[in-house]
Amino acid sequence: MNPAPIYLSHEIRDLETRAHVSSGTPTLMERAGLAAAEAARNMLGDQGRRVLVVAGPGNNGGDAFEAATHLKKWFLQVDVAFFGDTGKLPEDAARACRKWRDAGGGLLKRFPVDGIRNGYDLIVDGLFGIGLKRPLEGRFAEAVESINQAGRPVLALDVASGINSDTGAVMGCAVHASRTVTFIALKPGLATLDGPDYCGEVSLETLGINAGGLLTARGHLLDESVLRHALHPRPKNFHKGNAGDVAILGGAPGMIGAALLAGRAALLCGAGRVYVGLMDDAAPRVDLERPELMLRSAQDLQLAGAVTAAGPGMGRDDIARAMLATAIQAEGVLILDADALNLISANAALGKAVTARASATLLTPHPAEAGRLLATTTRAVQADRIAAAIGIARRYNAIVALKGNGTVVAAPDGRWWINSNGHPGMASAGMGDVLTGMAASLVSQGADPLTGLCAAVWLHGAAGDALATRHGGPLGTLAGEVAHEARLILNRLVYA
């Protein structure tokens, strides 16, 4: 897989150091300023003329000064509100400030609140970038509040001020940007947790740096290319045994639907045969909507030769615990979700058995389940989703998909991926069960477990987005519908 690389803030600093800037050519800050100015001009269109640039005390402020100078030279009306001390600016930022002053620009010492709603066509947020390490307060928090209350389009430079570029967390408060132009490479905070809600539409300006050629990335942004790595068009000489078997273990009393959703998703995504072992003794023996599913009691479910998915509606009683222990001991790829995750987090012996498995194990926790797996809190998991996903992967020797806004997939060797599609309407019952079935299906058809899970995560979000577009919005997106839409996307992309 070769999707776009993502770098943590210390890696971006490393890239800046490694990037060779020849004497007599623009510095990285000058390039960033020009890129920002062009983005601002694009947002302004033909009618916008007045711009307020908000510059902070560090290098992000330097980018803002460079952008302001270009915009002024292009005969736009530009004001700069500076929140800092010119005598304490870093060297490049100080040089950018002098260029702004030499171009005839002044410095406003406070945010021009009066008349701002009608006075400016665009606000450029250059207050803080990737270097922010503590919550915003005092005059900086007041500036952020003023920007957000202005009611004008906002262009953020590198990352919306107040967003932690490594985690996507809000540092006290944050600018709500309409668009963010980010420099050199993507940052995780743009794509996970709160970052997408605050950074708006994101565009990347590499500033002429080939980041991947200078520093191998541990993180990447998933895109549709992952599907083509997961599956390939089938030859005509093909039979159902070539598409693999999936075994779903779950469906305790009152939760049969979870197992059926997972099984149906596995079928719709192309698995050759899907067996569903139901924990409820009174469960039906045929799925009238999908009679292709082979239903049986959990005790009669044969795991040999199948990709096994345990957890959807499984329950947590002694029978469920025993059945899970059997699944963990079986050979073959094992996917654990929902109650299976709660059982292994609560039982040290089960957890150790998962870690010791010779075959690949995939875990798909939501943040609360992830907290239990790490013996910590949901809040701690959400504070650093990448670190949490990697921590679970290493603890259980498993491939992990930490679900949520910007699902993070992590491998035990420390590599990670972020998925940026999907929408809040998918926060509804059964979505995780469908993802489990989709992942099992792709792996059963020959995808390696890591690629299969990454592909399932991307496909799941893409299907949800397609449904929201068709239905006029995200509300009412149903898990079963996602599986049907995923089939359409799979066929279109794999057989394109």
For each residue, the residues with C-beta under 8 A, 3 or more apart:
1: 220 225 226 229 417 451 454
2: 220 225
3: 220 221 222 223 225 226 417
4: 185 186 204 220 221 223
5: 185 186 211 212 217 219 220 221
6: 185 186 187 188 191 217 219 220 221 418
7: 11 12 15 184 185 186 187 211 215 217 219
8: 11 12 166 187 188 219
9: 12 13 130 131 165 166 187
10: 13 14
11: 7 8 14 15 215 217
12: 7 8 9 15 16 130 184 185 187
13: 9 10 16 17
14: 10 11 17 18 215
15: 7 11 12 18 19 184 185 209 211 214 215
16: 12 13 19 28 184
17: 13 14
18: 14 15 214 215
19: 15 16 28 184 209 214
20:
21: 25 26 27 28
22: 25
23:
24:
25: 21 22
26: 21 30 31 34
27: 21 30 31 92
28: 16 19 21 31 32 183 184 207 209
29: 32 33 59 62 63 66 92 93 96
30: 26 27 33 34 66 96
31: 26 27 28 34 35 205 207 208
32: 28 29 35 36 63 66 157 158 183 205 207
33: 29 30 36 37 62 63 64 65 66 67 69 70 96
34: 26 30 31 37 38 66 67 70
35: 31 32 38 39 181 183 205 207
36: 32 33 39 40 63 64 66 67 124 126 155 157 181
37: 33 34 40 41 66 67 68 70 71 74
38: 34 35 41 42 70
39: 35 36 42 43 155 179 181 203 205
40: 36 37 43 44 51 67 71 122 124 155
41: 37 38 44 71 74 76
42: 38 39 45
43: 39 40 48 122 153 155 178 179
44: 40 41 47 48 49 51 76 121 122
45: 42 48
46:
47: 44 121
48: 43 44 45 51 121 122
49: 44 76 77 121
50: 76 77 78 79 119 120 121 122
51: 40 44 48 68 71 76 77 78 79 120 121 122 123 124
52: 78 79 80 81 112 116 119 120 122 123 124 152
53: 64 65 67 68 71 78 79 80 81 123 124 126
54: 64 80 81 83 111 123 124 125 126 127 143 147
55: 60 61 62 64 65 68 80 81 82 83 84 97 126 127
56: 60 61 64 83 84 126 127 128 129 140 161
57: 61 83 84 85 88 89
58: 61 62 84 89 90 93 128 129 131
59: 29 62 63 90 92 93 129 131
60: 55 56 63 64 126 127 128 129 130 131 157 158 161
61: 55 56 57 58 64 65 82 83 84 89 93 97 126 127
62: 29 33 55 58 59 65 66 89 90 92 93 94 95 96 97
63: 29 32 33 36 59 60 66 67 96 126 129 157 158 183
64: 33 36 53 54 55 56 60 61 67 68 80 124 126 157
65: 33 53 55 61 62 68 69 80 93 96 97 99 100 126
66: 29 30 32 33 34 36 37 62 63 69 70 96 99
67: 33 34 36 37 40 53 63 64 70 71 124 126 157
68: 37 51 53 55 64 65 71 72 78 80 100 105 124
69: 33 65 66 72 73 96 99 100 103 105
70: 33 34 37 38 66 67 73 74
71: 37 40 41 51 53 67 68 74 76 78
72: 68 69 75 76 78 100 103 104 105
73: 69 70 103
74: 37 41 70 71
75: 72
76: 41 44 49 50 51 71 72
77: 49 50 51
78: 50 51 52 53 68 71 72 105
79: 50 51 52 53 106 108 112 120
80: 52 53 54 55 64 65 68 100 105 106 107 108
81: 52 53 54 55 107 108 109 110 111 112 143
82: 55 61 86 97 107 108 109
83: 54 55 56 57 61 127 139 140 143
84: 55 56 57 58 61 88 89
85: 57 88 89
86: 82 89 94 97 107
87:
88: 57 84 85
89: 57 58 61 62 84 85 86 93 94 97
90: 58 59 62 93 94
91: 94 95
92: 27 29 59 62 95 96
93: 29 58 59 61 62 65 89 90 96 97
94: 62 86 89 90 91 97 98
95: 62 91 92 98 99
96: 29 30 33 62 63 65 66 69 92 93 99 100
97: 55 61 62 65 82 86 89 93 94 100 101
98: 94 95 101 102
99: 65 66 69 95 96 102 103
100: 65 68 69 72 80 96 97 103 105
101: 97 98 104 105 106 107
102: 98 99
103: 69 72 73 99 100
104: 72 101
105: 68 69 72 78 80 100 101
106: 79 80 101
107: 80 81 82 86 101
108: 79 80 81 82 111 112
109: 81 82
110: 81
111: 54 81 108 116 142 143 146 147
112: 52 79 81 108 115 116 119
113: 116 146
114:
115: 112 118 119
116: 52 111 112 113 119 120 146 150 152
117: 150 151 152
118: 115
119: 50 52 112 115 116
120: 50 51 52 79 116 123 150 152
121: 44 47 48 49 50 51 152 153
122: 40 43 44 48 50 51 52 152 153 154 155
123: 51 52 53 54 120 147 150 152 153 154 155
124: 36 40 51 52 53 54 64 67 68 154 155 157
125: 54 147 154 155 156 157 160 161 175 177
126: 36 53 54 55 56 60 61 63 64 65 67 129 157
127: 54 55 56 60 61 83 140 143 144 161 175
128: 56 58 60 131 132 136 140 161 162
129: 56 58 59 60 63 126 132 157 158 159 161 165
130: 9 12 60 158 159 165 187
131: 9 58 59 60 128
132: 128 129 136 161 162 163 164 165 171
133:
134: 171
135: 171 172 173
136: 128 132 140 141 144 161 162 171 172 173 174
137: 140 141 172
138: 141 142
139: 83 142 143
140: 56 83 127 128 136 137 143 144
141: 136 137 138 144 145 172 173
142: 111 138 139 145 146
143: 54 81 83 111 127 139 140 146 147
144: 127 136 140 141 147 148 161 162 173 174 175
145: 141 142 148 149 173
146: 111 113 116 142 143 149 150
147: 54 111 123 125 143 144 150 154 175 176
148: 144 145 175 176
149: 145 146
150: 116 117 120 123 146 147 154
151: 117
152: 52 116 117 120 121 122 123
153: 43 121 122 123 178 179
154: 122 123 124 125 147 150 175 176 177 178 179 200
155: 36 39 40 43 122 123 124 125 177 178 179 180 181
156: 125 159 160 161 175 177 179 180 181 199 200
157: 32 36 60 63 64 67 124 125 126 129 180 181 183
158: 32 60 63 129 130 165 180 181 182 183 187
159: 129 130 156 163 165 180 182 187 189 190 195 199
160: 125 156 163 174 175 176 177 180 195 198 199 200
161: 56 60 125 127 128 129 132 136 144 156 174 175
162: 128 132 136 144 170 171 172 173 174 175 198
163: 132 159 160 168 169 170 171 174 175 189 194 195 198 199
164: 132 167 168 169 170 171 189
165: 9 129 130 132 158 159 187 188 189 190
166: 8 9 187 188 189 384 386
167: 164 188 189 192 193 383 384 385 386
168: 163 164 188 189 190 191 192 193 194 195 196 385 406
169: 163 164 189 193 194 382 383 384
170: 162 163 164 173 174 194 198
171: 132 134 135 136 162 163 164 174
172: 135 136 137 141 162
173: 135 136 141 144 145 162 170
174: 136 144 160 161 162 163 170 171 194 198
175: 125 127 144 147 148 154 156 160 161 162 163 198
176: 147 148 154 160 197 198 200
177: 125 154 155 156 160 180 198 199 200
178: 43 153 154 155 200 201
179: 39 43 153 154 155 156 200 201 202 203
180: 155 156 157 158 159 160 177 190 199 200 201 202 203
181: 35 36 39 155 156 157 158 202 203 204 205
182: 158 159 185 186 187 190 202 203 204 205
183: 28 32 35 63 157 158 204 205 206 207
184: 7 12 15 16 19 28 205 206 207 209 211
185: 4 5 6 7 12 15 182 204 206 209 211 217
186: 4 5 6 7 182 190 191 202 204 221
187: 6 7 8 9 12 130 158 159 165 166 182 190
188: 6 8 165 166 167 168 191 192 195 219 386 406 418
189: 159 163 164 165 166 167 168 169 192 193 195 199
190: 159 165 168 180 182 186 187 195 196 199 202
191: 6 168 186 188 195 196 202 221 406 418 420
192: 167 168 188 189 195 196 385 386 404 405 406 407 408 418
193: 167 168 169 189 382 385 404 405 406
194: 163 168 169 170 174 197 198 405
195: 159 160 163 168 188 189 190 191 192 198 199 406
196: 168 190 191 192 199 405 406 420
197: 176 194 405
198: 160 162 163 170 174 175 176 177 194 195
199: 156 159 160 163 177 180 189 190 195 196 202
200: 154 156 160 176 177 178 179 180
201: 178 179 180
202: 179 180 181 182 186 190 191 199
203: 39 179 180 181 182
204: 4 181 182 183 185 186
205: 31 32 35 39 181 182 183 184
206: 183 184 185 209 210 211
207: 28 31 32 35 183 184
208: 31
209: 15 19 28 184 185 206 214
210: 206 213 214
211: 5 7 15 184 185 206 214 215 217
212: 5 215 216 217
213: 210
214: 15 18 19 209 210 211
215: 7 11 14 15 18 211 212
216: 212
217: 5 6 7 11 185 211 212 220
218: 414 415 416
219: 5 6 7 8 188 386 415 416 417 418
220: 1 2 3 4 5 6 217 416 417 418
221: 3 4 5 6 186 191 417 418 419 420
222: 3 226 409 417 418 419 420 454 457 458
223: 3 4 226 458
224: 227 228 458 462 493
225: 1 2 3 228 229
226: 1 3 222 223 229 230 451 454 455 458
227: 224 230 231 455 458 459 489 490 493 494
228: 224 225 231 232 493 494
229: 1 225 226 447 451 455
230: 226 227 442 447 451 452 454 455
231: 227 228 270 442 445 446 447 455 490 494
232: 228 446 494
233: 494 495
234: 238 242 243
235: 238
236:
237:
238: 234 235 242 243
239: 242 272
240: 243 272 273
241: 244 272 273
242: 234 238 239 272
243: 234 238 240 270 271 272 273 444 445
244: 241 271 272 273 306 307 443 444 445 446
245: 271 272 273 274 275 305 306 307 444
246: 263 266 271 273 274 275 306 307 308 309 437 440 441 444
247: 274 275 276 277 301 302 303 306 307 308 309
248: 251 259 262 263 266 274 275 276 277 308 309 310 312 437 440
249: 259 277 279 298 301 308 309 310 311 314 323 324 327
250: 255 258 259 262 276 277 278 279 310 311 312 313 314 338 339
251: 248 255 256 257 258 259 260 276 277 278 279 280 283 298 312 313 314
252: 255 256 279 280 313 314 315 317 320 339
253: 256 279 280 282 315
254: 280 313
255: 250 251 252 258 259 280 312 313 314 315
256: 251 252 253 259 260 278 280 283 284 313
257: 251 260 261 313 430
258: 250 251 255 261 262 312 313 338 430 433
259: 248 249 250 251 255 256 262 263 276 277 278 312 313 433
260: 251 256 257 263 264 276 287 290 293
261: 257 258 264 265 312 430 433 434 437 479 480 483
262: 248 250 258 259 265 266 276 309 312 433 434 436 437 440
263: 246 248 259 260 266 267 274 276 287 290 293 437
264: 260 261 267 268 287 289 290 293 437 480 483
265: 261 262 268 269 433 434 435 436 437 438 441 482 483 486
266: 246 248 262 263 269 271 274 309 437 438 440 441 444
267: 263 264 270 271 274 290 292 293 441
268: 264 265 441 483 484 486 487
269: 265 266 437 438 441 442 459 483 486 487 490
270: 231 243 267 441 442 445 487 490
271: 243 244 245 246 266 267 274 440 441 444 445
272: 239 240 241 242 243 244 245 444 445
273: 240 241 243 244 245 246 294
274: 245 246 247 248 263 266 267 271 292 293 294 441
275: 245 246 247 248 293 294 295 296 301 302 306
276: 247 248 250 251 259 260 262 263 287 293 294 295 296 301
277: 247 248 249 250 251 259 296 297 298 299 300 301 323
278: 250 251 256 259 283 295 296 297 298
279: 249 250 251 252 253 283 298 313 314 315 319 320 323
280: 251 252 253 254 255 256 283
281: 297
282: 253
283: 251 256 278 279 280 295 297
284: 256 287 288 295
285: 295 296
286: 291 295
287: 260 263 264 276 284 290 291 293 295
288: 284 291
289: 264
290: 260 263 264 267 287 293
291: 286 287 288
292: 267 274
293: 260 263 264 267 274 275 276 287 290
294: 273 274 275 276
295: 275 276 278 283 284 285 286 287
296: 275 276 277 278 285 300 301
297: 277 278 281 283 300 301
298: 249 251 277 278 279 301 319 323
299: 277 323
300: 277 296 297
301: 247 249 275 276 277 296 297 298
302: 247 275 305 306
303: 247 306 308 326 327 330 332
304: 330 331 332
305: 245 302 332
306: 244 245 246 247 275 302 303 332 444
307: 244 245 246 247 332 333 334 335 440 443 444
308: 246 247 248 249 303 327 330 332 333 334 335 440
309: 246 247 248 249 262 266 312 334 335 336 337 436 437 439 440
310: 248 249 250 314 323 324 327 334 335 336 337 340
311: 249 250 314 335 336 337 338 339 340 341 436
312: 248 250 251 255 258 259 261 262 309 337 338 432 433 436 437
313: 250 251 252 254 255 256 257 258 259 279 338 339 433
314: 249 250 251 252 255 279 310 311 320 323 324 338 339 340 343
315: 252 253 255 279 319 320 339
316: 320 321 339 342 343 346
317: 252 320 321
318: 321 322
319: 279 298 315 322 323
320: 252 279 314 315 316 317 323 324 339 343
321: 316 317 318 324 325 343 347 350
322: 318 319 325 326
323: 249 277 279 298 299 310 314 319 320 326 327
324: 249 310 314 320 321 327 328 340 343 344 350
325: 321 322 328 329 350 353
326: 303 322 323 329 330
327: 249 303 308 310 323 324 330 334 340
328: 324 325 334 350 353 354 357
329: 325 326 353
330: 303 304 308 326 327 334
331: 304 358 359
332: 303 304 305 306 307 308 359
333: 307 308 359 360 361 362 440 443 449
334: 307 308 309 310 327 328 330 357 359 360 361 362
335: 307 308 309 310 311 361 362 363 364 436 439 440 443
336: 309 310 311 340 341 344 354 361 362 363 364 398
337: 309 310 311 312 340 341 363 364 365 432 433 435 436
338: 250 258 311 312 313 314 341 342 369 432 433 436
339: 250 252 311 313 314 315 316 320 342 343
340: 310 311 314 324 327 336 337 343 344
341: 311 336 337 338 344 345 363 364 365 369 372 373
342: 316 338 339 345 346 369 372
343: 314 316 320 321 324 339 340 346 347 350
344: 324 336 340 341 347 350 351 354 373 396
345: 341 342 351 369 372 373 375
346: 316 342 343 372
347: 321 343 344 350 351
348: 351 352
349: 352 353
350: 321 324 325 328 343 344 347 353 354
351: 344 345 347 348 354 355 396
352: 348 349 355 356
353: 325 328 329 349 350 356 357
354: 328 336 344 350 351 357 361 396 397 398
355: 351 352 395 396 397 398
356: 352 353 397
357: 328 334 353 354 360 361 397
358: 331
359: 331 332 333 334
360: 333 334 357 398 399 449 450
361: 333 334 335 336 354 357 396 397 398 399
362: 333 334 335 336 398 399 400 401 439 443 449 453
363: 335 336 337 341 373 392 393 396 398 399 400 401
364: 335 336 337 341 400 401 403 432 435 436 439 453
365: 337 341 368 369 370 373 392 400 401 402 403
366: 369 370 402 403 404 432
367: 370 371 378 381 382 385 402 403 404
368: 365 371 372 378
369: 338 341 342 345 365 366 372 373
370: 365 366 367 373 374 378 381 388 389 392 402
371: 367 368 374 376 377 378 380 381
372: 341 342 345 346 368 369 375
373: 341 344 345 363 365 369 370 392 395 396
374: 370 371 380 381 388 391 392 395
375: 345 372
376: 371 380 381
377: 371 380 381
378: 367 368 370 371 381 382
379: 382 383
380: 371 374 376 377 383 384 388
381: 367 370 371 374 376 377 378 384 385 388 402
382: 169 193 367 378 379 385 388 404
383: 167 169 379 380
384: 166 167 169 380 381 387 388
385: 167 168 192 193 367 381 382 388 389 402 404 406 408
386: 166 167 188 192 219 389 390 408 410 416 418
387: 384 390 391
388: 370 374 380 381 382 384 385 391 392 402 408
389: 370 385 386 392 393 400 401 402 408 409 410 416
390: 386 387 393 394 400 410 414 416
391: 374 387 388 394 395
392: 363 365 370 373 374 388 389 395 396 398 400 402 410
393: 363 389 390 396 397 398 399 400 410 411 412
394: 390 391 397 412 414
395: 355 373 374 391 392
396: 344 351 354 355 361 363 373 392 393 400
397: 354 355 356 357 361 393 394 412
398: 336 354 355 360 361 362 363 392 393 412
399: 360 361 362 363 393 409 410 411 412 449 450 453
400: 362 363 364 365 389 390 392 393 396 408 409 410
401: 362 363 364 365 389 407 408 409 435 439 453 457
402: 365 366 367 370 381 385 388 389 392 407 408 409 410
403: 364 365 366 367 407 432 435
404: 192 193 366 367 382 385 407 408
405: 192 193 194 196 197 422 424
406: 168 188 191 192 193 195 196 385 418 419 420
407: 192 401 402 403 404 418 419 422 457 461
408: 192 385 386 388 389 400 401 402 404 416 417 418 419
409: 222 389 399 400 401 402 416 417 418 419 450 453 454 457
410: 386 389 390 392 393 399 400 402 414 415 416 417
411: 393 399 414 415 416 450
412: 393 394 397 398 399
413:
414: 218 390 394 410 411
415: 218 219 410 411
416: 218 219 220 386 389 390 408 409 410 411
417: 1 3 219 220 221 222 408 409 410 454
418: 6 188 191 192 219 220 221 222 386 406 407 408 409
419: 221 222 406 407 408 409 422 454 457 458 461
420: 191 196 221 222 406 461
421: 458 461 462 464 465
422: 405 407 419 426 460 461 464 465
423: 426 461 464 465 468 474 477
424: 405 427 474
425: 428 464 468 473 474 475 476 477
426: 422 423 431 460 461 464 474 477 482
427: 424 431
428: 425 431 477 478 479
429: 479
430: 257 258 261 433 434 478 479 480
431: 426 427 428 434 435 460 479 482
432: 312 337 338 364 366 403 435 436
433: 258 259 261 262 265 312 313 337 338 430 436 437 479
434: 261 262 265 430 431 437 438 460 479 480 482 483
435: 265 337 364 401 403 431 432 438 439 456 457 460
436: 262 265 309 311 312 335 337 338 364 432 433 439 440
437: 246 248 261 262 263 264 265 266 269 309 312 433 434 440 441 483
438: 265 266 269 434 435 441 442 456 459 460 483 486
439: 309 335 362 364 401 435 436 442 443 452 453 456 457
440: 246 248 262 266 271 307 308 309 333 335 436 437 443 444
441: 246 265 266 267 268 269 270 271 274 437 438 444 445 456
442: 230 231 269 270 438 439 445 447 452 455 456
443: 244 307 333 335 362 439 440 446 447 448 449 452 453
444: 243 244 245 246 266 271 272 306 307 440 441
445: 231 243 244 270 271 272 441 442
446: 231 232 244 443
447: 229 230 231 442 443 451 452 455
448: 443 451 452
449: 333 360 362 399 443 452 453
450: 360 399 409 411 453 454
451: 1 226 229 230 447 448 454 455
452: 230 439 442 443 447 448 449 455 456
453: 362 364 399 401 409 439 443 449 450 456 457
454: 1 222 226 230 409 417 419 450 451 457 458
455: 226 227 229 230 231 442 447 451 452 458 459
456: 435 438 439 441 442 452 453 459 460
457: 222 401 407 409 419 435 439 453 454 460 461
458: 222 223 224 226 227 419 421 454 455 461 462
459: 227 269 438 455 456 462 463 486 489 490
460: 422 426 431 434 435 438 456 457 463 464 482 486
461: 407 419 420 421 422 423 426 457 458 464 465
462: 224 421 458 459 465 466 486 489
463: 459 460 466 467 482 483 485 486 488 489
464: 421 422 423 425 426 460 461 467 468 474 477 482 485
465: 421 422 423 461 462 468 469
466: 462 463 469 470 485 488 489
467: 463 464 470 471 477 481 482 485
468: 423 425 464 465 471 472 473 474 477
469: 465 466
470: 466 467
471: 467 468 476 477
472: 468
473: 425 468
474: 423 424 425 426 464 468 477
475: 425
476: 425 471
477: 423 425 426 428 464 467 468 471 474 481 482
478: 428 430 481 482
479: 261 428 429 430 431 433 434 482 483
480: 261 264 430 434 483 484
481: 467 477 478 484 485
482: 265 426 431 434 460 463 464 467 477 478 479 485 486
483: 261 264 265 268 269 434 437 438 463 479 480 486 487
484: 268 480 481 487 488
485: 463 464 466 467 481 482 488 489
486: 265 268 269 438 459 460 462 463 482 483 489 490
487: 268 269 270 483 484 490 491
488: 463 466 484 485 491 492
489: 227 459 462 463 466 485 486 492 493
490: 227 231 269 270 459 486 487 493 494
491: 487 488 494 495
492: 488 489 495 496
493: 224 227 228 489 490 496
494: 227 228 231 232 233 490 491
495: 233 491 492
496: 492 493
